[in-house]
Amino acid sequence: MSTSSKSRRIVIEPVTRVEGHGKVTILLDDNGEVEQARLHIVEFRGFERFIQGRPYWELPVAVQRLCGICPVSHHLCAAKAVDWIVGGELLTRTAEKMRRLMHYGQIFQSHALHFFHLSSPDLLFGFDSPVENRHVFGVAAAFPELAKQGILMRKYGQEVIRLTSGKKVHGTGAIPGGINKNLSLPERDFLLEDLDRMKEWGRSAVKIAKDYTLENLSDIAGFGTFPSNHLSIVRADGAMDLYHGGLRAIDADGNRIFDHVDSRKYLDVLAEGVRSWSYMKFPYIKSIGPQDGWYRVGPLSRINTCDFIDTPEAEECRREFMELGGGGPVHVTMAYHWARMIELLHAIEKIAELLDDKDLQGEDLVVEGEPRNEGIAIIEAPRGTLFHHYRVGDDDLVEMANLIVSTTSNNEPMNRAVESVAKEYLSGQEITEGLLNHVEVAIRAYDPCLSCATHALGQMPLTVRLVSADGDVIDERTRN
């Protein structure tokens, strides 16, 4: 935390317990009232630019280097886009089910990581608890069994990824038109050993998140909360489908703005804006416009937009969750955690289904057809809807790449949550670390991946500073 008496500016840098680097700036007036609060993404990752000129078959492996937390999501989304380029979008049964198993392993491990490692200190100890306890080691000391469960659940998801993609991080399993391996019977049996325990812990995780939400609802119902549009993909019958489906958007009352939009038509319904103070773009629904067309994505939005979940235990939990909305969408920002754990339970239920499917041992792995010069795909990453769009030339080199990452879609909602919490808890108060953590809690509810989301349109500003050993700025040059 740093402050400036001249501008009455408070800076939280970095935002902690999130993936990537960001900061929050809060401006106070003479009376100590919050005038403005913003989330700034201060690192820049230019994947959309430097992937240009590379052969298209490198994409599934290359673009996942955006992130070490959710590489599977980029790996699979890029592979789905490249499927269209090679004419192999109609995968074999073995290929699609192997990819789905990989994806559910990613959902399971990522949700466990966020809930138990990153967010649980706030939920277990309180938002303004001593900072020396508010981390995963504090959780391990106070709740050793819970910490152990979180570690082993993530480990299980990582093993699913390893056995489907070849490696726990930055695997190579998905290739243009299919996959490069199936799941052997010994590999399947290895995953079956801990399956029942993972289901049990998944149920327990849902209960923890549900109990926290309901027991603290009077305090958290308005915490960084606001009505919003929601967006996700859904299956043709309206079910939640985290791997494939059509785009559905609903407004704050639950009315459908559009439904079952094909991934290749995403530019007909969505656009992206930019602002001078962030490297992250601001997507919006075209028919509404940039002012009010922003939307939320991720677990909360997926449960709001789908008609049902096709696994029995998660569906029962979804029905109970939706009672929070009183017949409409649930907008409570802190309910993201409960929704996230429902998805975690759904993921382990789907893993159980797939491990019982003999198609995983099939040997028909790859298809191909008439090549195309463009590929577009959408997948539901742990953090929300993910878009990959590529165009290639006749020389098979990438000419254009556009990514709309989950956290990018949540950019405006996170900024609104930051401003709402800052005004409620910091205005007119003596600023403490605990109060500032309230702002970070609102950001962490979205489980942002800031490094994934840092892309920009137009010319990037460049500032070079020469700083002395004492920290004084000797000289500065800026390219506008």
Secondary structure, 3 states (H helix, E strand, C coil): CEEECCCCEEEECCCCCCECCEEEEEEECCCCCEEEEEEEECCCCCHHHHCCCCEHHHHHHHHHHHCCCCHHHHHHHHHHHHHHHCCCCCCCHHHHHHHHHHHHHHHHHHHHHHHHHHHHHHHHHCCCCCCCCCCHHHHHHHCHHHHHHHHHHHHHHHHHHHHHHCCCCCCCCEECCEECCCCCHHHHHHHHHCHHHHHHHHHHHHHHHHHHHHHCHHHHCCCCCCCCEEEEEECCCCEECCCCCEEEEECCCCCEEEEEECHHHHHHHEEEECCCCCCCCEEEECCCCCCCCCEECCHHHHHHHCCECCCHHHHHHHHHHHHHHCCCCCCCHHHHHHHHHHHHHHHHHHHHHHHCCHHHHCCCCECCCCCCCEEEEEEEECCEEEEEEEEECCCCEEEEEEEECHHHHCHHHHHHHHHHHHHHHCCCCCCCHHHHHHHHHHHHCCCCEHHHHCCCCCCCCEEEEEECCCCCEEEEEEEC
